[in-house]
Amino acid sequence: MKANGSKTKPAKSSRTKSGRSGTDWPRLRRMTAAAIRKQIAADPDARPTDKQFWMTAKVVLPTPKEIVTMRLDADLLRWFRRERGYQTRINAILRAYMQAHESA
């Protein structure tokens, strides 16, 4: 729930459980460029960019990952594996923990 008491929908994965894209491509192809721009403008998560943004933008390449063997509780691993990208989520959680404790 947001601070003002309103509920928000959880973000949907761009892929379905079958691994297929959740995008309605035929509907998107029928839309005009103006209709697409209108929906983007109405999206509170969309952040438009301008010429200045692209003049100072930098390409940031991900760092290579290392392969490790790690023992995790079975129920914990099952919980993470419910959705695609579970290893990426585990990595993000560990990174947040590391960053929170670097300044300490």
C-alpha positions in Angstrom: 0.0 0.0 0.0 1.1 3.5 -0.8 1.5 6.1 2.0 -1.8 7.6 0.9 -3.6 4.3 1.5 -4.1 3.4 -2.2 -3.2 0.0 -3.4 -0.8 -0.6 -6.3 -0.7 -3.6 -8.6 2.4 -5.7 -8.4 4.6 -5.4 -11.5 4.0 -8.1 -14.0 6.7 -10.1 -15.5 7.2 -9.4 -19.3 7.1 -13.2 -19.8 4.3 -15.6 -19.0 4.9 -18.9 -17.1 5.2 -20.7 -20.5 8.2 -18.4 -21.2 6.3 -16.5 -23.9 6.2 -12.7 -24.1 3.3 -11.0 -22.2 3.1 -8.3 -24.8 0.0 -8.1 -27.1 2.0 -7.6 -30.3 -1.0 -7.5 -32.7 -2.6 -4.8 -30.6 0.6 -2.8 -30.4 1.1 -3.1 -34.2 -2.4 -1.6 -34.8 -1.7 1.4 -32.6 -0.6 4.7 -34.1 2.6 6.4 -33.0 0.5 9.2 -31.4 -1.5 6.6 -29.3 1.7 5.0 -28.2 3.2 8.3 -27.1 -0.1 9.2 -25.3 0.1 5.9 -23.3 3.8 6.5 -22.5 3.0 10.0 -21.3 0.2 8.6 -19.0 2.6 6.0 -17.5 3.8 7.3 -14.1 6.9 5.0 -14.3 8.0 6.3 -17.8 10.7 8.9 -17.7 11.1 10.8 -20.9 14.6 11.7 -22.1 15.7 14.8 -23.9 18.8 15.8 -26.0 20.7 16.9 -22.9 20.2 13.4 -21.3 21.7 11.7 -24.3 24.7 14.1 -24.5 25.8 13.1 -21.1 24.6 9.4 -21.1 27.2 6.7 -20.5 27.1 3.1 -21.4 27.6 1.0 -18.3 28.4 -2.6 -19.0 27.6 -5.3 -16.4 30.5 -6.8 -14.6 31.0 -10.5 -15.3 29.6 -12.9 -12.8 31.6 -15.7 -11.1 30.3 -19.2 -10.8 30.0 -20.3 -7.2 28.6 -23.3 -5.3 26.5 -22.3 -2.3 24.3 -24.2 0.0 20.9 -22.7 0.6 17.9 -23.9 2.6 15.6 -25.9 0.2 12.5 -23.8 1.1 14.4 -20.6 0.5 15.6 -21.7 -2.9 12.1 -22.9 -3.8 10.7 -19.5 -2.9 13.2 -17.7 -5.2 12.8 -20.1 -8.0 9.0 -19.3 -8.3 9.9 -16.6 -10.8 12.3 -16.3 -13.6 15.6 -14.4 -12.9 15.9 -15.8 -9.4 19.7 -15.7 -9.4 19.6 -12.0 -10.5 17.2 -11.3 -7.6 19.5 -13.1 -5.1 22.4 -11.1 -6.4 20.5 -7.8 -6.0 19.5 -8.7 -2.5 23.1 -9.6 -1.5 24.4 -6.4 -3.2 21.9 -4.2 -1.2 23.0 -5.9 2.0 26.6 -5.3 1.1 26.0 -1.6 0.3 24.0 -1.1 3.5 26.9 -2.5 5.5 29.8 -0.8 3.7 29.3 2.5 5.4 29.0 0.9 8.8 
